[in-house]
Amino acid sequence: MTRDYQDEMSRGEAARQIIEDPLFDEAFQTIERECFEAWKGSGWKDADRREALYRQLKALGEVRTRLTAVMEGGKVARSLMEKFLR
């Protein structure tokens, strides 16, 4: 049981490091900005392109959400392990 908590804490810490890494944040902001600029510059006949940009932005958000969930799971595991060891 303790090993599972340790694994979750390790995964949570790794996710936190990724989320808080300035290069990761810069990459996400760049991709978001480029998608919005491409969307704004699209012509009225470019519905397929706008749909693809929307899907790209949604996928980007899902990556961030998944990493955040893993990070939060690590926090919960740490809390549970501390209670378990008392």
N, CA, C and O atoms as CSV, one atom per row, in Angstrom:
chain,resi,resn,atom,element,x,y,z
A,1,MET,N,N,0.815,-1.183,0.000
A,1,MET,CA,C,0.000,0.000,0.000
A,1,MET,C,C,0.867,1.258,0.000
A,1,MET,O,O,0.597,2.191,-0.756
A,2,THR,N,N,1.883,1.293,0.822
A,2,THR,CA,C,2.763,2.456,0.903
A,2,THR,C,C,3.464,2.681,-0.437
A,2,THR,O,O,3.669,3.825,-0.843
A,3,ARG,N,N,3.828,1.604,-1.121
A,3,ARG,CA,C,4.517,1.714,-2.414
A,3,ARG,C,C,3.634,2.428,-3.427
A,3,ARG,O,O,4.131,3.239,-4.209
A,4,ASP,N,N,2.333,2.144,-3.430
A,4,ASP,CA,C,1.417,2.819,-4.344
A,4,ASP,C,C,1.406,4.318,-4.078
A,4,ASP,O,O,1.405,5.118,-5.013
A,5,TYR,N,N,1.398,4.694,-2.814
A,5,TYR,CA,C,1.427,6.114,-2.459
A,5,TYR,C,C,2.733,6.742,-2.937
A,5,TYR,O,O,2.732,7.863,-3.446
A,6,GLN,N,N,3.835,6.034,-2.778
A,6,GLN,CA,C,5.125,6.562,-3.217
A,6,GLN,C,C,5.152,6.754,-4.735
A,6,GLN,O,O,5.679,7.750,-5.229
A,7,ASP,N,N,4.587,5.802,-5.466
A,7,ASP,CA,C,4.513,5.924,-6.924
A,7,ASP,C,C,3.680,7.141,-7.316
A,7,ASP,O,O,4.073,7.914,-8.189
A,8,GLU,N,N,2.545,7.304,-6.675
A,8,GLU,CA,C,1.682,8.449,-6.980
A,8,GLU,C,C,2.353,9.766,-6.618
A,8,GLU,O,O,2.224,10.755,-7.341
A,9,MET,N,N,3.069,9.778,-5.499
A,9,MET,CA,C,3.782,10.993,-5.114
A,9,MET,C,C,4.885,11.309,-6.130
A,9,MET,O,O,5.077,12.471,-6.489
A,10,SER,N,N,5.599,10.303,-6.587
A,10,SER,CA,C,6.656,10.508,-7.587
A,10,SER,C,C,6.078,11.025,-8.901
A,10,SER,O,O,6.621,11.945,-9.513
A,11,ARG,N,N,4.978,10.426,-9.323
A,11,ARG,CA,C,4.319,10.875,-10.553
A,11,ARG,C,C,3.802,12.298,-10.394
A,11,ARG,O,O,3.903,13.110,-11.314
A,12,GLY,N,N,3.249,12.594,-9.224
A,12,GLY,CA,C,2.752,13.938,-8.966
A,12,GLY,C,C,3.864,14.969,-8.994
A,12,GLY,O,O,3.685,16.068,-9.519
A,13,GLU,N,N,4.999,14.622,-8.437
A,13,GLU,CA,C,6.147,15.535,-8.434
A,13,GLU,C,C,6.664,15.748,-9.852
A,13,GLU,O,O,7.008,16.867,-10.230
A,14,ALA,N,N,6.718,14.677,-10.631
A,14,ALA,CA,C,7.162,14.812,-12.022
A,14,ALA,C,C,6.207,15.710,-12.810
A,14,ALA,O,O,6.645,16.549,-13.597
A,15,ALA,N,N,4.911,15.533,-12.596
A,15,ALA,CA,C,3.916,16.372,-13.273
A,15,ALA,C,C,4.064,17.834,-12.842
A,15,ALA,O,O,3.960,18.738,-13.671
A,16,ARG,N,N,4.304,18.064,-11.557
A,16,ARG,CA,C,4.481,19.432,-11.060
A,16,ARG,C,C,5.682,20.096,-11.732
A,16,ARG,O,O,5.616,21.259,-12.128
A,17,GLN,N,N,6.774,19.350,-11.858
A,17,GLN,CA,C,7.973,19.901,-12.485
A,17,GLN,C,C,7.713,20.269,-13.942
A,17,GLN,O,O,8.202,21.289,-14.428
A,18,ILE,N,N,6.950,19.447,-14.628
A,18,ILE,CA,C,6.620,19.744,-16.021
A,18,ILE,C,C,5.748,20.997,-16.099
A,18,ILE,O,O,6.031,21.914,-16.870
A,19,ILE,N,N,4.689,21.025,-15.296
A,19,ILE,CA,C,3.756,22.146,-15.327
A,19,ILE,C,C,4.448,23.458,-14.977
A,19,ILE,O,O,4.156,24.493,-15.577
A,20,GLU,N,N,5.348,23.423,-14.024
A,20,GLU,CA,C,6.018,24.638,-13.576
A,20,GLU,C,C,7.264,24.983,-14.382
A,20,GLU,O,O,7.895,26.009,-14.129
A,21,ASP,N,N,7.626,24.150,-15.342
A,21,ASP,CA,C,8.795,24.416,-16.166
A,21,ASP,C,C,8.499,25.588,-17.106
A,21,ASP,O,O,7.512,25.553,-17.840
A,22,PRO,N,N,9.341,26.622,-17.090
A,22,PRO,CA,C,9.091,27.789,-17.945
A,22,PRO,C,C,9.039,27.449,-19.439
A,22,PRO,O,O,8.275,28.061,-20.185
A,23,LEU,N,N,9.836,26.491,-19.871
A,23,LEU,CA,C,9.825,26.109,-21.282
A,23,LEU,C,C,8.493,25.469,-21.664
A,23,LEU,O,O,7.964,25.720,-22.747
A,24,PHE,N,N,7.959,24.647,-20.775
A,24,PHE,CA,C,6.648,24.032,-21.008
A,24,PHE,C,C,5.584,25.123,-21.141
A,24,PHE,O,O,4.775,25.104,-22.069
A,25,ASP,N,N,5.596,26.068,-20.205
A,25,ASP,CA,C,4.619,27.155,-20.229
A,25,ASP,C,C,4.772,27.988,-21.498
A,25,ASP,O,O,3.781,28.363,-22.125
A,26,GLU,N,N,6.001,28.273,-21.867
A,26,GLU,CA,C,6.252,29.043,-23.089
A,26,GLU,C,C,5.723,28.300,-24.320
A,26,GLU,O,O,5.108,28.903,-25.200
A,27,ALA,N,N,5.966,26.998,-24.373
A,27,ALA,CA,C,5.499,26.201,-25.507
A,27,ALA,C,C,3.978,26.229,-25.594
A,27,ALA,O,O,3.423,26.409,-26.678
A,28,PHE,N,N,3.300,26.053,-24.462
A,28,PHE,CA,C,1.836,26.081,-24.457
A,28,PHE,C,C,1.321,27.445,-24.906
A,28,PHE,O,O,0.401,27.524,-25.720
A,29,GLN,N,N,1.907,28.514,-24.380
A,29,GLN,CA,C,1.465,29.849,-24.755
A,29,GLN,C,C,1.704,30.129,-26.236
A,29,GLN,O,O,0.878,30.758,-26.897
A,30,THR,N,N,2.828,29.662,-26.747
A,30,THR,CA,C,3.139,29.858,-28.160
A,30,THR,C,C,2.146,29.124,-29.044
A,30,THR,O,O,1.641,29.684,-30.017
A,31,ILE,N,N,1.867,27.881,-28.709
A,31,ILE,CA,C,0.917,27.099,-29.501
A,31,ILE,C,C,-0.465,27.743,-29.448
A,31,ILE,O,O,-1.121,27.879,-30.480
A,32,GLU,N,N,-0.909,28.138,-28.267
A,32,GLU,CA,C,-2.218,28.785,-28.140
A,32,GLU,C,C,-2.276,30.066,-28.975
A,32,GLU,O,O,-3.244,30.299,-29.699
A,33,ARG,N,N,-1.245,30.885,-28.869
A,33,ARG,CA,C,-1.210,32.150,-29.602
A,33,ARG,C,C,-1.239,31.889,-31.115
A,33,ARG,O,O,-1.975,32.547,-31.850
A,34,GLU,N,N,-0.435,30.930,-31.566
A,34,GLU,CA,C,-0.392,30.621,-32.996
A,34,GLU,C,C,-1.734,30.100,-33.502
A,34,GLU,O,O,-2.155,30.428,-34.611
A,35,CYS,N,N,-2.395,29.294,-32.693
A,35,CYS,CA,C,-3.716,28.791,-33.087
A,35,CYS,C,C,-4.725,29.932,-33.205
A,35,CYS,O,O,-5.485,29.999,-34.171
A,36,PHE,N,N,-4.728,30.822,-32.221
A,36,PHE,CA,C,-5.659,31.949,-32.260
A,36,PHE,C,C,-5.362,32.874,-33.436
A,36,PHE,O,O,-6.283,33.369,-34.087
A,37,GLU,N,N,-4.083,33.109,-33.711
A,37,GLU,CA,C,-3.715,33.963,-34.845
A,37,GLU,C,C,-4.145,33.315,-36.164
A,37,GLU,O,O,-4.654,33.996,-37.055
A,38,ALA,N,N,-3.944,32.020,-36.286
A,38,ALA,CA,C,-4.364,31.307,-37.495
A,38,ALA,C,C,-5.880,31.351,-37.641
A,38,ALA,O,O,-6.403,31.517,-38.743
A,39,TRP,N,N,-6.579,31.201,-36.522
A,39,TRP,CA,C,-8.049,31.266,-36.551
A,39,TRP,C,C,-8.516,32.647,-37.003
A,39,TRP,O,O,-9.392,32.769,-37.860
A,40,LYS,N,N,-7.913,33.696,-36.410
A,40,LYS,CA,C,-8.302,35.060,-36.768
A,40,LYS,C,C,-7.991,35.371,-38.231
A,40,LYS,O,O,-8.707,36.143,-38.870
A,41,GLY,N,N,-6.946,34.782,-38.749
A,41,GLY,CA,C,-6.559,35.039,-40.125
A,41,GLY,C,C,-7.228,34.139,-41.150
A,41,GLY,O,O,-6.983,34.266,-42.349
A,42,SER,N,N,-8.064,33.239,-40.684
A,42,SER,CA,C,-8.699,32.307,-41.616
A,42,SER,C,C,-9.831,32.996,-42.389
A,42,SER,O,O,-10.505,33.897,-41.890
A,43,GLY,N,N,-10.002,32.538,-43.602
A,43,GLY,CA,C,-11.079,33.068,-44.441
A,43,GLY,C,C,-12.404,32.380,-44.133
A,43,GLY,O,O,-12.454,31.362,-43.442
A,44,TRP,N,N,-13.453,32.952,-44.656
A,44,TRP,CA,C,-14.773,32.406,-44.353
A,44,TRP,C,C,-14.970,31.002,-44.907
A,44,TRP,O,O,-15.852,30.276,-44.448
A,45,LYS,N,N,-14.165,30.611,-45.882
A,45,LYS,CA,C,-14.269,29.262,-46.459
A,45,LYS,C,C,-13.396,28.244,-45.733
A,45,LYS,O,O,-13.381,27.069,-46.097
A,46,ASP,N,N,-12.674,28.683,-44.716
A,46,ASP,CA,C,-11.720,27.811,-44.020
A,46,ASP,C,C,-12.319,27.121,-42.789
A,46,ASP,O,O,-11.654,26.998,-41.761
A,47,ALA,N,N,-13.543,26.685,-42.892
A,47,ALA,CA,C,-14.203,26.057,-41.739
A,47,ALA,C,C,-13.436,24.819,-41.258
A,47,ALA,O,O,-13.303,24.597,-40.054
A,48,ASP,N,N,-12.939,24.024,-42.191
A,48,ASP,CA,C,-12.191,22.819,-41.799
A,48,ASP,C,C,-10.921,23.191,-41.023
A,48,ASP,O,O,-10.568,22.526,-40.049
A,49,ARG,N,N,-10.253,24.235,-41.451
A,49,ARG,CA,C,-9.041,24.686,-40.763
A,49,ARG,C,C,-9.372,25.182,-39.363
A,49,ARG,O,O,-8.657,24.875,-38.408
A,50,ARG,N,N,-10.453,25.951,-39.235
A,50,ARG,CA,C,-10.851,26.449,-37.915
A,50,ARG,C,C,-11.231,25.286,-36.993
A,50,ARG,O,O,-10.933,25.317,-35.799
A,51,GLU,N,N,-11.875,24.283,-37.533
A,51,GLU,CA,C,-12.236,23.106,-36.739
A,51,GLU,C,C,-10.981,22.367,-36.274
A,51,GLU,O,O,-10.917,21.902,-35.136
A,52,ALA,N,N,-9.997,22.263,-37.143
A,52,ALA,CA,C,-8.736,21.604,-36.775
A,52,ALA,C,C,-8.025,22.397,-35.681
A,52,ALA,O,O,-7.477,21.808,-34.749
A,53,LEU,N,N,-8.027,23.712,-35.784
A,53,LEU,CA,C,-7.412,24.553,-34.753
A,53,LEU,C,C,-8.135,24.395,-33.421
A,53,LEU,O,O,-7.505,24.347,-32.365
A,54,TYR,N,N,-9.456,24.316,-33.479
A,54,TYR,CA,C,-10.245,24.109,-32.260
A,54,TYR,C,C,-9.862,22.779,-31.604
A,54,TYR,O,O,-9.661,22.719,-30.391
A,55,ARG,N,N,-9.765,21.730,-32.396
A,55,ARG,CA,C,-9.388,20.418,-31.852
A,55,ARG,C,C,-7.981,20.452,-31.264
A,55,ARG,O,O,-7.719,19.822,-30.239
A,56,GLN,N,N,-7.083,21.180,-31.904
A,56,GLN,CA,C,-5.717,21.297,-31.389
A,56,GLN,C,C,-5.718,22.005,-30.039
A,56,GLN,O,O,-5.027,21.574,-29.116
A,57,LEU,N,N,-6.476,23.071,-29.914
A,57,LEU,CA,C,-6.558,23.791,-28.639
A,57,LEU,C,C,-7.187,22.924,-27.553
A,57,LEU,O,O,-6.746,22.949,-26.404
A,58,LYS,N,N,-8.209,22.163,-27.910
A,58,LYS,CA,C,-8.842,21.258,-26.936
A,58,LYS,C,C,-7.860,20.194,-26.476
A,58,LYS,O,O,-7.803,19.888,-25.285
A,59,ALA,N,N,-7.088,19.625,-27.390
A,59,ALA,CA,C,-6.109,18.601,-27.029
A,59,ALA,C,C,-5.031,19.188,-26.128
A,59,ALA,O,O,-4.600,18.546,-25.170
A,60,LEU,N,N,-4.601,20.395,-26.430
A,60,LEU,CA,C,-3.611,21.075,-25.604
A,60,LEU,C,C,-4.134,21.250,-24.176
A,60,LEU,O,O,-3.413,21.020,-23.205
A,61,GLY,N,N,-5.381,21.656,-24.068
A,61,GLY,CA,C,-6.003,21.806,-22.756
A,61,GLY,C,C,-6.110,20.483,-22.018
A,61,GLY,O,O,-5.952,20.440,-20.798
A,62,GLU,N,N,-6.373,19.407,-22.740
A,62,GLU,CA,C,-6.478,18.094,-22.116
A,62,GLU,C,C,-5.138,17.632,-21.560
A,62,GLU,O,O,-5.089,16.985,-20.514
A,63,VAL,N,N,-4.055,17.958,-22.249
A,63,VAL,CA,C,-2.724,17.609,-21.745
A,63,VAL,C,C,-2.478,18.321,-20.422
A,63,VAL,O,O,-2.034,17.707,-19.452
A,64,ARG,N,N,-2.769,19.622,-20.386
A,64,ARG,CA,C,-2.570,20.389,-19.159
A,64,ARG,C,C,-3.467,19.850,-18.032
A,64,ARG,O,O,-3.028,19.730,-16.889
A,65,THR,N,N,-4.705,19.533,-18.359
A,65,THR,CA,C,-5.635,18.998,-17.359
A,65,THR,C,C,-5.151,17.662,-16.817
A,65,THR,O,O,-5.248,17.415,-15.615
A,66,ARG,N,N,-4.633,16.802,-17.678
A,66,ARG,CA,C,-4.151,15.489,-17.243
A,66,ARG,C,C,-2.936,15.624,-16.331
A,66,ARG,O,O,-2.848,14.953,-15.302
A,67,LEU,N,N,-2.010,16.484,-16.707
A,67,LEU,CA,C,-0.838,16.692,-15.860
A,67,LEU,C,C,-1.234,17.275,-14.504
A,67,LEU,O,O,-0.676,16.897,-13.474
A,68,THR,N,N,-2.188,18.186,-14.509
A,68,THR,CA,C,-2.662,18.767,-13.253
A,68,THR,C,C,-3.318,17.705,-12.384
A,68,THR,O,O,-3.133,17.700,-11.167
A,69,ALA,N,N,-4.083,16.809,-12.994
A,69,ALA,CA,C,-4.726,15.739,-12.234
A,69,ALA,C,C,-3.693,14.807,-11.605
A,69,ALA,O,O,-3.858,14.384,-10.460
A,70,VAL,N,N,-2.639,14.488,-12.336
A,70,VAL,CA,C,-1.582,13.630,-11.797
A,70,VAL,C,C,-0.880,14.345,-10.641
A,70,VAL,O,O,-0.583,13.734,-9.614
A,71,MET,N,N,-0.618,15.643,-10.815
A,71,MET,CA,C,0.014,16.427,-9.759
A,71,MET,C,C,-0.863,16.442,-8.501
A,71,MET,O,O,-0.363,16.240,-7.395
A,72,GLU,N,N,-2.140,16.674,-8.665
A,72,GLU,CA,C,-3.058,16.698,-7.522
A,72,GLU,C,C,-3.171,15.323,-6.881
A,72,GLU,O,O,-3.283,15.217,-5.660
A,73,GLY,N,N,-3.143,14.265,-7.692
A,73,GLY,CA,C,-3.159,12.907,-7.152
A,73,GLY,C,C,-1.951,12.637,-6.276
A,73,GLY,O,O,-2.048,11.937,-5.268
A,74,GLY,N,N,-0.816,13.193,-6.660
A,74,GLY,CA,C,0.391,13.066,-5.840
A,74,GLY,C,C,0.239,13.763,-4.504
A,74,GLY,O,O,0.707,13.267,-3.479
A,75,LYS,N,N,-0.415,14.914,-4.515
A,75,LYS,CA,C,-0.667,15.633,-3.262
A,75,LYS,C,C,-1.590,14.831,-2.346
A,75,LYS,O,O,-1.369,14.760,-1.137
A,76,VAL,N,N,-2.612,14.236,-2.926
A,76,VAL,CA,C,-3.536,13.411,-2.143
A,76,VAL,C,C,-2.811,12.198,-1.577
A,76,VAL,O,O,-2.999,11.845,-0.413
A,77,ALA,N,N,-1.984,11.561,-2.400
A,77,ALA,CA,C,-1.226,10.393,-1.937
A,77,ALA,C,C,-0.310,10.771,-0.786
A,77,ALA,O,O,-0.185,10.016,0.178
A,78,ARG,N,N,0.334,11.931,-0.873
A,78,ARG,CA,C,1.215,12.383,0.206
A,78,ARG,C,C,0.408,12.573,1.493
A,78,ARG,O,O,0.839,12.160,2.569
A,79,SER,N,N,-0.742,13.187,1.375
A,79,SER,CA,C,-1.586,13.419,2.543
A,79,SER,C,C,-2.044,12.103,3.166
A,79,SER,O,O,-2.010,11.941,4.385
A,80,LEU,N,N,-2.468,11.176,2.331
A,80,LEU,CA,C,-2.923,9.873,2.822
A,80,LEU,C,C,-1.781,9.099,3.463
A,80,LEU,O,O,-1.965,8.460,4.499
A,81,MET,N,N,-0.611,9.154,2.853
A,81,MET,CA,C,0.529,8.433,3.413
A,81,MET,C,C,0.928,9.018,4.747
A,81,MET,O,O,1.266,8.276,5.670
A,82,GLU,N,N,0.896,10.338,4.869
A,82,GLU,CA,C,1.218,10.959,6.160
A,82,GLU,C,C,0.226,10.538,7.233
A,82,GLU,O,O,0.615,10.298,8.376
A,83,LYS,N,N,-1.044,10.446,6.881
A,83,LYS,CA,C,-2.050,9.997,7.850
A,83,LYS,C,C,-1.853,8.525,8.182
A,83,LYS,O,O,-2.031,8.099,9.323
A,84,PHE,N,N,-1.480,7.756,7.159
A,84,PHE,CA,C,-1.293,6.316,7.326
A,84,PHE,C,C,-0.117,6.026,8.255
A,84,PHE,O,O,-0.159,5.068,9.027
A,85,LEU,N,N,0.931,6.848,8.184
A,85,LEU,CA,C,2.136,6.610,8.964
A,85,LEU,C,C,2.058,7.175,10.388
A,85,LEU,O,O,2.957,6.934,11.193
A,86,ARG,N,N,1.025,7.902,10.699
A,86,ARG,CA,C,0.883,8.447,12.060
A,86,ARG,C,C,0.465,7.398,13.030
A,86,ARG,O,O,0.300,7.684,14.216
